[in-house]
């Protein structure tokens, strides 16, 4: 089962499939999409995000973006997916926790796995059936209805993510600062490596950010910046034909030797050593 809505004028797409393994490349627009991946099976399911094997338990959901490389070669069961691009949902690109810049998508450096509680499973299943039914109602307001339904999914999932991932000691303003920091890192990590640069954009002091992240998790703001840079380096080595020198310059290093030292510090391997550990099929 595969459905899609598209607006050719805007280049917008919204897609639904009960098996993204076989339908991943069958939508009319496949690049730059954001995905909800939902395990609706009774057994765990595995797939690969970048070079990490991710296991979803039954009734768990995760969001992935076009910044990540997804492989379903290890997936042996159907995996439901809802996909969309910025042109469909984020035309105004507003900045809030239920936008495309929200905590489900670019608001965290870790993949937000959401567990749907038993007492909320019916609500999600009803939403899925209504969403599915709306694809069979092609009229001039179908796009508006689908957008409303997508926003409802984002709201329901964001509430669960906040309950399950956000430290209770944090208030909404603090959560929003964390989200915005992570989003800014995703945009500027190649050119801005200092916490003070992000603190200035957020109208906070570096100390305030450091204290906030010490409450939120184990990683410091500086560590998040460096890990984002290292992650992109691994992606470029893994998924492109670029040589180490090209990757160094792409990531803002003027000296390839400096890049090599940075990469080894972050991964315990030089770029060449890391490349040698990759499977031949990569």
N, C-alpha and C positions, 0 to 999 in steps of 0.2 A: 504494500500500500504506500503510494507516494502522491502527495498533493503539493501544488505550489500556486501562489498568487504572485503576479509580477506586474509592475507598472513600467512599461518601456520608456515613457517620457522621463521618469525619475531614475531609471536603472535600479528600481527597488524590487526586492524579492522577500517572500516569506515562504518557508517550506516546512512540510511535515512528512515524516516517514516512520514506519515501525521497524525499519531495518536499514540503518545508515551504512552498514557494511557494504551492501550492494547498491545503495542509492547515492552514495557520497558524491559521485561524479556525474550523476544523471540529472541534476537540476540545471536550469538554463543559466544560472549565475552560481559559480562555485567558489569564486575568490572573495576574500575580505568579508567572510560571513562569521557571525557569532552564533554559537550553538548551545542549546540545552541538550545534554545527553542523559537519558533516563532509563534505568534498568527496570523494566516492567516484568521481568522474568521472576521465577521462584528460586533461581540459583545465581551465585555471583557471576560477574562477567568482567573480562579483562580487555584492555586496549592500551596502546602506547601513546603517551604525550611527550614529545621531544624524545629523550632516551629513557624515560621513566615508565615502567609498567604500572598502570593504575587499575585497581580493582574496585568495582562498584558492587555493593551488596544489593539484594532485592530492595526495590523502592528507595534507592538512592539516586541522586541527580547531581551532575556537575556541569559547570559552564566553562566553555573554552572559546578562545577568540582566534582571529586570524594571525595573531602573533605566534601561535603555537603550531607545531607540526604533529598531526594526528595520524596514527596508523591503526587499522583494524585487523591486521594480519594475525594477531593473537586472539581475535574475538570469535567465539564459536557459537554464540547465540544472537538472536536479533536484538538490536539496540535501538530504542526509539529516540528520535531527535526532532527538535524544532530549530530551524535555522533562519536567520534574517540578517540583513545588512543595515548599515547606518542610513542608507537612503530610505529604507522602509520605516524604521522606528525613530531614527535620530536626526531627522531633517533639521530641526532647530538646534540639535546637539546641546540641549540644556544640561546644566550640571546639577544633578541631584542623585540621591542614592538609588533611585529607580530609573535612571537614565542609562545610556550606553557607557557612561563613565562611572556607573554605580559600583557598589561593593561586590556584586556578582561577577563583574567582567574585568575592569581595569583597576579595581579598588583594593587589590591585594596581590602580593607576589606569590602566594600559595593558591593552588587550585581549591576553590570552595566546594567541597563535597557536602551535599545537603541530604540529610535523612528525613524522609517523609514519615512522620509519626502515624501510628495506626489510626488515631482519632482524627487525622486530617487526610487520610488516604482517599476517602470517598470524595472529598472536595476536589482533590487533584484529578481523580478519575472522571468526575462529572465535567470538570473544565475540559479535559481531553476530548470527551465525547461531543461537547458543544463546539469546541474548536474544529473537530473533524467534520461535524455537520455543516459548519459555516462555509467550508470549502465547496459544498454542493449548492450554494446559494449565490450564483454569480449575478450581481446587479451593481448599480452605480455607487452603492454605499458598502459593498463588501469589504473594500480595503479599510474603511473606517472601523467596521466591526471587528475585523481581524486584528487591527492595531489595538483596539480596546482589550481584546482577549489576551493579546501578547502582554500588554501592560499588566493585566490582572495576574498572569503567571509570574511576571517579574516581581510584583508586589508580594504575592504569596511566598515566593522563594526568598526574597530579601528578608522578610520577617523571620523565616526559619534560619537563614544564615546569621542574622543578628543574634538570635537566641542561642545558636549552637556554636558560633565562632567568636563572637565579640564578648570581651570580658565585661561582666556585669558592673564593675566599678566605674566604667566609662560612661559619660553622658553622651547625648546625641552630637553635641558640638565636637567633642573629642573624637568620636567615631568618624565624623565627617573630615576632620583634619587628617586622620590616618588614611582615609580613602583618597583624599586629594593629594597627599604626599605620594602615595603609590602611583597614582595616575600621572603626576608630574614626572616621576622617575621614569615611567614608561616612555614619556615624550622626550625627555632631555638627557637621558643617561649617557649619551655619547659625548655630550659637550659640558655637562655639569656634574662634577664628581664630589663637590663639597656640600655637607649638610647645610652650611650657612647660606648657600645659594637657594636652596629649597625653602629654608626658613624665611628668607626675605620675601619669596613669592607668596608665602602663606601668612605673612605678617606676624610671624612668631619668632621667638629667639631659638637658636640651636639647642640651648639647654632645655627649653620647654618641649621641643620635639623629642629629645633624648629621654626625658622623664616620662613622656607619654608612651613611648614605645617600650620602655622598661615595664610599664604596667600591662601593656597589650600582649607582648610576647618576648621571646628571648633575643630577638635580633635588634640590633641598633639601627638607626637610620643610615649610618655610614655603611654598615654591612649589607643592608638592602640595596643600596646604590651599587656597591661592588659586585654583589651576587647577580644583579640584573645585567651588568656588563659582561660578567663571565658566562651567564646563560646565553646571551646573544652570540658570544664568541663560539660556544659549543655548537649552537645551531648552525652558524655559518660554516664551521668545519664539517659538521655532520651532513648538512643538506645542500651545500653548494660546492662548486668546483674551485672556489677561490683559494689561492695560496695564502700562506701565513702572513706574508707581507701585505697583501691586499686587505686581508681581514683586519690587520693592525691599523691600517690607514682608515678603513671604513669605520672603525670604532673610536677614532680620534687619537690614536697613538702616533706620535711623530717618529718614533724609533721602534722598529720591529723587535729589537732586543728588549726594550722596556715592556712591550706587550707579552713577550715570551715569559719574562720574569713574573709579570702580573698573573698570567694564566697558570703558571706552575704554582704560585702561592695559593691560588684559589682552588686548584684541582689536584695538586700534587703530581701533575704531569705537564711536560712541555706541550705546546700545540702539536708538534710532530708525533710525540708519544701517544697523545690522545687520539690522533688520527689513525694510528696503527692499531688501536684497540677496537675500532669500529668494525662491524660486520661488512663483508665485501659488498653485500647487496645495498648498503647504505649509500 
